[in-house]
Amino acid sequence: MLKLQRITSNLWFANEAEEAAKFYVSVFKNSHIGKISHYPEAGQEIHKMKPGSVMLVEFFLDGQQFLALNGGPIFKFTEALSLVVNCDTQEEIDYYWDKLRQGGDPKAQVCGWLKDKFGLSWQVVPIKMNELMTGNDKEKNSRVMTEMMKMKKLDLAKLEEAYQGTVHA
């Protein structure tokens, strides 16, 4: 029996829930679309969505469950919520950055953050970032922060150089 994930992110879209879920599933390995439900006639006076239109899309990214809801244009995504993609290598950073930013807002790309074409914010970061930013050496942490603030897409080699104090212009 499949154990239900205790906490699941529910992402509110105007009408793009299925399109977004398909896009995200195409980006991440070990991903798939789950169940899709449709709006019934019941409750239409409240939800105001066309009966039979897609209501909720369950999808899994690298085995983690998400929900995408078509709820109309009432609410928008903000940077107050972002999804973090932890990457082992620069190649992974490059892959996820390039895929997720397609059609997104180029002005919203800073310090490893980006907005995708649906307005959802993502952070594409090296797993090693935690080590580089949280050590006991405040000078090293400060150098990494200074270098990171100059970047859009994170460059793992430059961040490591900043940590070691060997950054070259």
ZADRENVEX-425736 format. One record per residue: residue number from 1; residue in one letter; x, y, z of N, C-alpha, C, O in turn. Coordinates in nm, 3 decimals. Layout:
N
(NUM "A" (X Y Z) (X Y Z) (X Y Z) (X Y Z));
...
***
This chain:
169
(1 "M" (0.084 -0.118 0.000) (0.000 0.000 0.000) (0.089 0.125 0.000) (0.184 0.133 0.077));
(2 "L" (0.059 0.220 -0.086) (0.134 0.345 -0.096) (0.107 0.432 0.025) (-0.009 0.461 0.056));
(3 "K" (0.213 0.475 0.092) (0.197 0.562 0.208) (0.184 0.705 0.160) (0.267 0.752 0.081));
(4 "L" (0.082 0.774 0.205) (0.059 0.912 0.167) (0.166 1.002 0.228) (0.196 0.992 0.347));
(5 "Q" (0.221 1.089 0.147) (0.319 1.187 0.194) (0.250 1.278 0.295) (0.140 1.327 0.268));
(6 "R" (0.311 1.302 0.409) (0.247 1.380 0.514) (0.222 1.525 0.472) (0.114 1.578 0.497));
(7 "I" (0.318 1.588 0.410) (0.304 1.728 0.369) (0.322 1.735 0.218) (0.423 1.688 0.165));
(8 "T" (0.225 1.792 0.150) (0.228 1.803 0.004) (0.207 1.948 -0.035) (0.116 2.014 0.014));
(9 "S" (0.292 1.998 -0.124) (0.275 2.135 -0.175) (0.159 2.137 -0.274) (0.150 2.052 -0.362));
(10 "N" (0.071 2.235 -0.258) (-0.043 2.255 -0.347) (-0.022 2.389 -0.415) (-0.029 2.494 -0.351));
(11 "L" (0.002 2.386 -0.545) (0.034 2.506 -0.621) (-0.090 2.555 -0.695) (-0.153 2.479 -0.768));
(12 "W" (-0.125 2.682 -0.675) (-0.247 2.740 -0.732) (-0.215 2.806 -0.865) (-0.131 2.896 -0.872));
(13 "F" (-0.280 2.762 -0.970) (-0.265 2.820 -1.103) (-0.399 2.879 -1.146) (-0.504 2.839 -1.095));
(14 "A" (-0.396 2.972 -1.239) (-0.520 3.027 -1.292) (-0.591 2.917 -1.372) (-0.702 2.877 -1.337));
(15 "N" (-0.527 2.869 -1.479) (-0.583 2.764 -1.563) (-0.476 2.671 -1.617) (-0.506 2.587 -1.702));
(16 "E" (-0.353 2.683 -1.571) (-0.240 2.611 -1.632) (-0.192 2.491 -1.552) (-0.079 2.446 -1.574));
(17 "A" (-0.270 2.438 -1.461) (-0.224 2.332 -1.372) (-0.172 2.211 -1.449) (-0.063 2.161 -1.420));
(18 "E" (-0.247 2.164 -1.546) (-0.204 2.046 -1.621) (-0.081 2.076 -1.706) (0.012 1.994 -1.712));
(19 "E" (-0.079 2.191 -1.772) (0.036 2.231 -1.853) (0.162 2.242 -1.766) (0.269 2.195 -1.804));
(20 "A" (0.148 2.304 -1.650) (0.262 2.319 -1.559) (0.311 2.184 -1.509) (0.431 2.158 -1.509));
(21 "A" (0.219 2.097 -1.468) (0.258 1.965 -1.419) (0.332 1.887 -1.527) (0.433 1.822 -1.499));
(22 "K" (0.283 1.893 -1.650) (0.351 1.824 -1.760) (0.490 1.881 -1.784) (0.585 1.807 -1.810));
(23 "F" (0.503 2.013 -1.775) (0.634 2.076 -1.792) (0.730 2.030 -1.683) (0.841 1.988 -1.713));
(24 "Y" (0.689 2.038 -1.557) (0.777 2.000 -1.447) (0.817 1.852 -1.456) (0.932 1.817 -1.430));
(25 "V" (0.723 1.767 -1.493) (0.752 1.623 -1.507) (0.855 1.600 -1.619) (0.935 1.507 -1.611));
(26 "S" (0.852 1.685 -1.722) (0.948 1.670 -1.832) (1.089 1.712 -1.791) (1.187 1.670 -1.853));
(27 "V" (1.101 1.795 -1.688) (1.231 1.847 -1.644) (1.301 1.751 -1.549) (1.422 1.732 -1.558));
(28 "F" (1.227 1.691 -1.458) (1.286 1.609 -1.352) (1.274 1.460 -1.383) (1.170 1.412 -1.427));
(29 "K" (1.384 1.388 -1.359) (1.384 1.242 -1.375) (1.296 1.181 -1.266) (1.266 1.245 -1.165));
(30 "N" (1.257 1.057 -1.287) (1.177 0.983 -1.189) (1.051 1.062 -1.154) (1.015 1.074 -1.037));
(31 "S" (0.983 1.114 -1.255) (0.865 1.198 -1.235) (0.750 1.152 -1.322) (0.770 1.094 -1.429));
(32 "H" (0.628 1.177 -1.275) (0.511 1.140 -1.354) (0.387 1.213 -1.306) (0.383 1.266 -1.195));
(33 "I" (0.287 1.214 -1.393) (0.156 1.269 -1.359) (0.077 1.159 -1.288) (0.081 1.043 -1.329));
(34 "G" (0.007 1.196 -1.182) (-0.078 1.102 -1.112) (-0.224 1.122 -1.154) (-0.256 1.127 -1.272));
(35 "K" (-0.309 1.134 -1.056) (-0.452 1.148 -1.082) (-0.485 1.291 -1.125) (-0.420 1.387 -1.084));
(36 "I" (-0.587 1.302 -1.208) (-0.639 1.432 -1.251) (-0.788 1.433 -1.221) (-0.860 1.342 -1.261));
(37 "S" (-0.834 1.536 -1.151) (-0.977 1.549 -1.124) (-1.031 1.671 -1.197) (-0.957 1.763 -1.232));
(38 "H" (-1.161 1.669 -1.220) (-1.227 1.775 -1.297) (-1.336 1.840 -1.214) (-1.393 1.779 -1.124));
(39 "Y" (-1.363 1.966 -1.246) (-1.468 2.038 -1.175) (-1.605 1.979 -1.207) (-1.637 1.956 -1.324));
(40 "P" (-1.685 1.956 -1.104) (-1.823 1.912 -1.127) (-1.914 2.035 -1.142) (-1.870 2.149 -1.126));
(41 "E" (-2.038 2.009 -1.172) (-2.135 2.120 -1.174) (-2.161 2.169 -1.032) (-2.185 2.287 -1.009));
(42 "A" (-2.156 2.077 -0.937) (-2.181 2.113 -0.797) (-2.080 2.217 -0.751) (-1.960 2.204 -0.776));
(43 "G" (-2.128 2.319 -0.684) (-2.041 2.422 -0.628) (-1.999 2.529 -0.726) (-1.920 2.616 -0.692));
(44 "Q" (-2.053 2.524 -0.849) (-2.010 2.619 -0.950) (-2.037 2.764 -0.909) (-1.966 2.855 -0.953));
(45 "E" (-2.138 2.786 -0.827) (-2.167 2.923 -0.781) (-2.053 2.977 -0.694) (-2.039 3.098 -0.677));
(46 "I" (-1.971 2.886 -0.640) (-1.857 2.928 -0.559) (-1.728 2.922 -0.639) (-1.654 3.021 -0.644));
(47 "H" (-1.700 2.808 -0.702) (-1.571 2.794 -0.772) (-1.572 2.861 -0.910) (-1.465 2.896 -0.962));
(48 "K" (-1.689 2.881 -0.970) (-1.704 2.952 -1.097) (-1.620 2.894 -1.213) (-1.590 2.964 -1.309));
(49 "M" (-1.584 2.768 -1.201) (-1.506 2.702 -1.307) (-1.600 2.618 -1.394) (-1.700 2.565 -1.345));
(50 "K" (-1.568 2.607 -1.521) (-1.649 2.533 -1.616) (-1.654 2.385 -1.576) (-1.549 2.323 -1.559));
(51 "P" (-1.774 2.329 -1.562) (-1.783 2.186 -1.531) (-1.708 2.103 -1.635) (-1.720 2.127 -1.755));
(52 "G" (-1.631 2.006 -1.588) (-1.552 1.921 -1.676) (-1.410 1.972 -1.697) (-1.326 1.897 -1.747));
(53 "S" (-1.382 2.098 -1.661) (-1.246 2.149 -1.677) (-1.156 2.091 -1.567) (-1.205 2.050 -1.462));
(54 "V" (-1.027 2.089 -1.593) (-0.932 2.031 -1.497) (-0.935 2.113 -1.368) (-0.921 2.235 -1.370));
(55 "M" (-0.951 2.044 -1.257) (-0.949 2.107 -1.125) (-0.814 2.084 -1.058) (-0.745 2.180 -1.022));
(56 "L" (-0.774 1.958 -1.042) (-0.657 1.924 -0.963) (-0.573 1.820 -1.036) (-0.625 1.721 -1.088));
(57 "V" (-0.443 1.845 -1.040) (-0.349 1.751 -1.102) (-0.249 1.708 -0.996) (-0.180 1.791 -0.938));
(58 "E" (-0.242 1.579 -0.972) (-0.141 1.523 -0.883) (-0.020 1.491 -0.971) (-0.033 1.430 -1.077));
(59 "F" (0.099 1.532 -0.925) (0.219 1.495 -0.999) (0.333 1.471 -0.902) (0.332 1.519 -0.788));
(60 "F" (0.432 1.397 -0.949) (0.545 1.358 -0.867) (0.673 1.402 -0.936) (0.695 1.372 -1.053));
(61 "L" (0.759 1.474 -0.862) (0.889 1.517 -0.911) (0.994 1.445 -0.831) (1.006 1.464 -0.710));
(62 "D" (1.071 1.362 -0.899) (1.175 1.282 -0.835) (1.117 1.209 -0.713) (1.182 1.199 -0.608));
(63 "G" (0.996 1.160 -0.728) (0.931 1.082 -0.623) (0.854 1.163 -0.520) (0.785 1.105 -0.436));
(64 "Q" (0.864 1.296 -0.524) (0.794 1.380 -0.426) (0.661 1.428 -0.484) (0.656 1.478 -0.597));
(65 "Q" (0.554 1.413 -0.405) (0.420 1.448 -0.451) (0.395 1.598 -0.445) (0.434 1.666 -0.350));
(66 "F" (0.326 1.648 -0.550) (0.279 1.786 -0.556) (0.137 1.785 -0.609) (0.094 1.688 -0.672));
(67 "L" (0.064 1.890 -0.582) (-0.068 1.910 -0.640) (-0.068 2.043 -0.715) (-0.005 2.139 -0.671));
(68 "A" (-0.138 2.047 -0.827) (-0.156 2.170 -0.903) (-0.306 2.193 -0.917) (-0.378 2.107 -0.969));
(69 "L" (-0.352 2.307 -0.872) (-0.494 2.341 -0.870) (-0.522 2.452 -0.970) (-0.453 2.554 -0.970));
(70 "N" (-0.622 2.434 -1.053) (-0.674 2.543 -1.135) (-0.779 2.614 -1.051) (-0.892 2.565 -1.040));
(71 "G" (-0.744 2.727 -0.994) (-0.836 2.798 -0.907) (-0.877 2.933 -0.958) (-0.946 3.009 -0.889));
(72 "G" (-0.836 2.966 -1.081) (-0.865 3.098 -1.135) (-0.756 3.197 -1.097) (-0.666 3.164 -1.020));
(73 "P" (-0.764 3.318 -1.151) (-0.656 3.417 -1.135) (-0.660 3.496 -1.004) (-0.603 3.604 -0.995));
(74 "I" (-0.726 3.443 -0.903) (-0.742 3.516 -0.777) (-0.608 3.536 -0.706) (-0.579 3.646 -0.659));
(75 "F" (-0.527 3.430 -0.699) (-0.399 3.436 -0.629) (-0.284 3.416 -0.726) (-0.297 3.344 -0.825));
(76 "K" (-0.173 3.481 -0.698) (-0.053 3.471 -0.782) (0.062 3.420 -0.696) (0.064 3.437 -0.574));
(77 "F" (0.159 3.356 -0.763) (0.281 3.315 -0.693) (0.363 3.439 -0.657) (0.362 3.538 -0.730));
(78 "T" (0.433 3.432 -0.546) (0.530 3.536 -0.510) (0.660 3.468 -0.470) (0.665 3.346 -0.452));
(79 "E" (0.764 3.547 -0.457) (0.893 3.493 -0.416) (0.892 3.447 -0.270) (0.989 3.388 -0.223));
(80 "A" (0.783 3.473 -0.199) (0.773 3.428 -0.060) (0.773 3.276 -0.051) (0.797 3.219 0.056));
(81 "L" (0.746 3.209 -0.164) (0.753 3.064 -0.170) (0.839 3.027 -0.289) (0.818 3.078 -0.400));
(82 "S" (0.934 2.940 -0.267) (1.015 2.890 -0.378) (1.043 2.742 -0.356) (1.040 2.693 -0.243));
(83 "L" (1.069 2.673 -0.465) (1.109 2.534 -0.458) (1.259 2.528 -0.481) (1.311 2.590 -0.574));
(84 "V" (1.329 2.453 -0.397) (1.474 2.444 -0.404) (1.513 2.314 -0.474) (1.466 2.206 -0.439));
(85 "V" (1.600 2.328 -0.574) (1.655 2.212 -0.644) (1.801 2.200 -0.600) (1.884 2.282 -0.637));
(86 "N" (1.830 2.098 -0.521) (1.967 2.075 -0.472) (2.043 1.994 -0.576) (1.999 1.887 -0.618));
(87 "C" (2.159 2.046 -0.616) (2.236 1.986 -0.725) (2.374 1.943 -0.676) (2.438 2.013 -0.598));
(88 "D" (2.419 1.827 -0.723) (2.551 1.775 -0.688) (2.663 1.842 -0.767) (2.772 1.863 -0.715));
(89 "T" (2.635 1.875 -0.893) (2.741 1.921 -0.982) (2.699 2.048 -1.056) (2.582 2.086 -1.055));
(90 "Q" (2.797 2.112 -1.120) (2.767 2.228 -1.204) (2.682 2.187 -1.323) (2.597 2.264 -1.369));
(91 "E" (2.704 2.067 -1.374) (2.624 2.019 -1.486) (2.476 2.012 -1.448) (2.390 2.048 -1.527));
(92 "E" (2.447 1.966 -1.326) (2.307 1.963 -1.279) (2.253 2.104 -1.264) (2.140 2.132 -1.304));
(93 "I" (2.333 2.193 -1.206) (2.291 2.332 -1.191) (2.256 2.389 -1.329) (2.150 2.449 -1.346));
(94 "D" (2.344 2.371 -1.426) (2.322 2.422 -1.561) (2.195 2.363 -1.622) (2.115 2.436 -1.681));
(95 "Y" (2.175 2.233 -1.607) (2.058 2.166 -1.665) (1.928 2.223 -1.608) (1.841 2.267 -1.684));
(96 "Y" (1.916 2.223 -1.475) (1.790 2.269 -1.414) (1.768 2.418 -1.436) (1.655 2.461 -1.458));
(97 "W" (1.875 2.496 -1.430) (1.864 2.640 -1.454) (1.811 2.665 -1.595) (1.715 2.741 -1.615));
(98 "D" (1.874 2.601 -1.692) (1.835 2.624 -1.831) (1.693 2.578 -1.860) (1.619 2.646 -1.932));
(99 "K" (1.654 2.465 -1.805) (1.518 2.413 -1.829) (1.413 2.499 -1.760) (1.314 2.538 -1.823));
(100 "L" (1.432 2.529 -1.632) (1.329 2.598 -1.555) (1.312 2.745 -1.593) (1.204 2.801 -1.575));
(101 "R" (1.417 2.808 -1.644) (1.406 2.951 -1.676) (1.343 2.977 -1.812) (1.310 3.092 -1.843));
(102 "Q" (1.326 2.874 -1.894) (1.269 2.890 -2.029) (1.132 2.956 -2.020) (1.039 2.902 -1.960));
(103 "G" (1.121 3.073 -2.083) (0.994 3.145 -2.084) (0.966 3.221 -1.956) (0.862 3.286 -1.944));
(104 "G" (1.057 3.214 -1.859) (1.038 3.284 -1.732) (1.081 3.430 -1.739) (1.119 3.479 -1.845));
(105 "D" (1.076 3.496 -1.628) (1.110 3.638 -1.618) (1.260 3.655 -1.599) (1.312 3.621 -1.492));
(106 "P" (1.334 3.707 -1.699) (1.479 3.722 -1.686) (1.518 3.821 -1.575) (1.628 3.813 -1.521));
(107 "K" (1.429 3.913 -1.541) (1.459 4.010 -1.434) (1.453 3.945 -1.296) (1.501 4.002 -1.198));
(108 "A" (1.394 3.827 -1.289) (1.378 3.757 -1.160) (1.488 3.653 -1.140) (1.471 3.559 -1.062));
(109 "Q" (1.600 3.669 -1.210) (1.710 3.574 -1.198) (1.824 3.638 -1.121) (1.893 3.728 -1.170));
(110 "V" (1.842 3.591 -0.997) (1.946 3.648 -0.912) (1.986 3.548 -0.805) (1.900 3.484 -0.744));
(111 "C" (2.114 3.535 -0.782) (2.168 3.453 -0.672) (2.114 3.310 -0.670) (2.090 3.254 -0.563));
(112 "G" (2.096 3.250 -0.788) (2.046 3.114 -0.794) (1.894 3.103 -0.797) (1.841 2.993 -0.807));
(113 "W" (1.824 3.216 -0.788) (1.678 3.218 -0.793) (1.633 3.248 -0.935) (1.700 3.322 -1.007));
(114 "L" (1.520 3.191 -0.975) (1.458 3.224 -1.103) (1.308 3.204 -1.092) (1.258 3.135 -1.003));
(115 "K" (1.237 3.267 -1.184) (1.092 3.245 -1.196) (1.068 3.174 -1.327) (1.119 3.214 -1.432));
(116 "D" (0.989 3.067 -1.322) (0.958 2.995 -1.444) (0.844 3.063 -1.521) (0.794 3.167 -1.478));
(117 "K" (0.805 3.005 -1.632) (0.704 3.066 -1.718) (0.565 3.072 -1.655) (0.477 3.139 -1.708));
(118 "F" (0.546 3.003 -1.544) (0.419 3.008 -1.472) (0.424 3.104 -1.353) (0.324 3.122 -1.284));
(119 "G" (0.542 3.165 -1.330) (0.557 3.260 -1.220) (0.604 3.196 -1.091) (0.617 3.266 -0.990));
(120 "L" (0.629 3.065 -1.090) (0.675 2.996 -0.970) (0.825 3.018 -0.953) (0.901 3.006 -1.049));
(121 "S" (0.867 3.050 -0.832) (1.009 3.074 -0.803) (1.080 2.945 -0.766) (1.026 2.861 -0.695));
(122 "W" (1.202 2.933 -0.816) (1.288 2.818 -0.791) (1.423 2.868 -0.746) (1.467 2.975 -0.787));
(123 "Q" (1.490 2.790 -0.663) (1.630 2.812 -0.628) (1.707 2.690 -0.677) (1.680 2.577 -0.635));
(124 "V" (1.802 2.713 -0.765) (1.884 2.604 -0.818) (2.021 2.620 -0.753) (2.098 2.710 -0.789));
(125 "V" (2.051 2.533 -0.657) (2.170 2.552 -0.573) (2.252 2.424 -0.561) (2.200 2.313 -0.567));
(126 "P" (2.383 2.443 -0.543) (2.466 2.325 -0.516) (2.441 2.276 -0.374) (2.425 2.356 -0.282));
(127 "I" (2.440 2.146 -0.357) (2.425 2.087 -0.223) (2.535 2.141 -0.131) (2.514 2.160 -0.011));
(128 "K" (2.652 2.164 -0.189) (2.766 2.211 -0.112) (2.746 2.352 -0.056) (2.823 2.396 0.029));
(129 "M" (2.644 2.423 -0.102) (2.620 2.561 -0.057) (2.604 2.569 0.094) (2.652 2.664 0.156));
(130 "N" (2.538 2.473 0.153) (2.520 2.472 0.297) (2.655 2.473 0.368) (2.674 2.548 0.464));
(131 "E" (2.747 2.392 0.323) (2.882 2.387 0.380) (2.956 2.520 0.360) (3.024 2.568 0.451));
(132 "L" (2.941 2.579 0.242) (3.012 2.703 0.210) (2.957 2.824 0.287) (3.029 2.921 0.309));
(133 "M" (2.831 2.818 0.326) (2.768 2.935 0.389) (2.751 2.924 0.541) (2.725 3.025 0.607));
(134 "T" (2.765 2.805 0.597) (2.731 2.791 0.739) (2.848 2.748 0.827) (2.829 2.709 0.942));
(135 "G" (2.968 2.754 0.773) (3.084 2.716 0.854) (3.112 2.819 0.964) (3.048 2.924 0.970));
(136 "N" (3.205 2.787 1.050) (3.240 2.875 1.162) (3.332 2.990 1.121) (3.351 3.084 1.199));
(137 "D" (3.387 2.983 1.002) (3.478 3.088 0.955) (3.396 3.198 0.887) (3.358 3.184 0.771));
(138 "K" (3.371 3.306 0.960) (3.286 3.415 0.910) (3.346 3.483 0.788) (3.272 3.529 0.701));
(139 "E" (3.478 3.489 0.780) (3.543 3.551 0.664) (3.516 3.470 0.538) (3.486 3.527 0.433));
(140 "K" (3.527 3.337 0.548) (3.498 3.251 0.433) (3.352 3.264 0.392) (3.320 3.277 0.274));
(141 "N" (3.261 3.261 0.491) (3.118 3.275 0.464) (3.089 3.408 0.394) (3.009 3.413 0.301));
(142 "S" (3.154 3.512 0.438) (3.134 3.645 0.381) (3.183 3.650 0.236) (3.118 3.710 0.151));
(143 "R" (3.296 3.589 0.208) (3.348 3.587 0.071) (3.253 3.512 -0.022) (3.229 3.554 -0.135));
(144 "V" (3.198 3.401 0.026) (3.103 3.325 -0.055) (2.978 3.408 -0.081) (2.928 3.412 -0.194));
(145 "M" (2.928 3.475 0.021) (2.808 3.560 0.005) (2.835 3.672 -0.095) (2.751 3.700 -0.180));
(146 "T" (2.949 3.735 -0.084) (2.985 3.843 -0.176) (2.989 3.793 -0.319) (2.936 3.859 -0.409));
(147 "E" (3.049 3.679 -0.341) (3.058 3.621 -0.476) (2.920 3.580 -0.527) (2.886 3.606 -0.642));
(148 "M" (2.840 3.517 -0.441) (2.707 3.473 -0.481) (2.619 3.591 -0.523) (2.541 3.579 -0.617));
(149 "M" (2.631 3.703 -0.455) (2.548 3.820 -0.485) (2.576 3.877 -0.623) (2.496 3.955 -0.675));
(150 "K" (2.687 3.842 -0.684) (2.722 3.888 -0.819) (2.661 3.800 -0.928) (2.661 3.837 -1.045));
(151 "M" (2.609 3.685 -0.890) (2.568 3.584 -0.987) (2.418 3.584 -1.013) (2.337 3.625 -0.929));
(152 "K" (2.383 3.536 -1.130) (2.244 3.496 -1.159) (2.240 3.346 -1.132) (2.194 3.302 -1.027));
(153 "K" (2.289 3.267 -1.229) (2.301 3.123 -1.209) (2.427 3.100 -1.125) (2.531 3.161 -1.151));
(154 "L" (2.418 3.014 -1.025) (2.531 2.990 -0.937) (2.641 2.911 -1.009) (2.615 2.817 -1.084));
(155 "D" (2.763 2.953 -0.983) (2.883 2.890 -1.040) (2.957 2.825 -0.924) (3.022 2.893 -0.845));
(156 "L" (2.946 2.694 -0.914) (3.002 2.620 -0.801) (3.152 2.642 -0.787) (3.201 2.660 -0.676));
(157 "A" (3.226 2.641 -0.896) (3.372 2.658 -0.891) (3.408 2.795 -0.832) (3.498 2.805 -0.749));
(158 "K" (3.339 2.899 -0.875) (3.367 3.034 -0.823) (3.329 3.046 -0.675) (3.398 3.114 -0.599));
(159 "L" (3.223 2.981 -0.635) (3.183 2.984 -0.494) (3.288 2.911 -0.408) (3.322 2.957 -0.299));
(160 "E" (3.337 2.799 -0.459) (3.442 2.726 -0.387) (3.572 2.809 -0.381) (3.640 2.809 -0.278));
(161 "E" (3.605 2.878 -0.490) (3.722 2.965 -0.491) (3.707 3.077 -0.389) (3.802 3.112 -0.319));
(162 "A" (3.586 3.134 -0.381) (3.563 3.239 -0.282) (3.582 3.185 -0.142) (3.641 3.252 -0.057));
(163 "Y" (3.534 3.067 -0.117) (3.549 3.002 0.015) (3.697 2.987 0.050) (3.739 3.012 0.163));
(164 "Q" (3.776 2.945 -0.050) (3.920 2.924 -0.027) (3.999 3.054 -0.032) (4.116 3.056 0.006));
(165 "G" (3.937 3.162 -0.078) (4.008 3.289 -0.088) (4.092 3.301 -0.213) (4.190 3.376 -0.215));
(166 "T" (4.056 3.228 -0.319) (4.136 3.229 -0.441) (4.056 3.277 -0.563) (4.085 3.237 -0.675));
(167 "V" (3.955 3.362 -0.542) (3.871 3.410 -0.652) (3.955 3.496 -0.746) (4.032 3.581 -0.701));
(168 "H" (3.938 3.473 -0.875) (4.006 3.552 -0.977) (3.901 3.625 -1.059) (3.796 3.569 -1.089));
(169 "A" (3.930 3.748 -1.094) (3.833 3.830 -1.170) (3.808 3.779 -1.308) (3.730 3.838 -1.382));
***
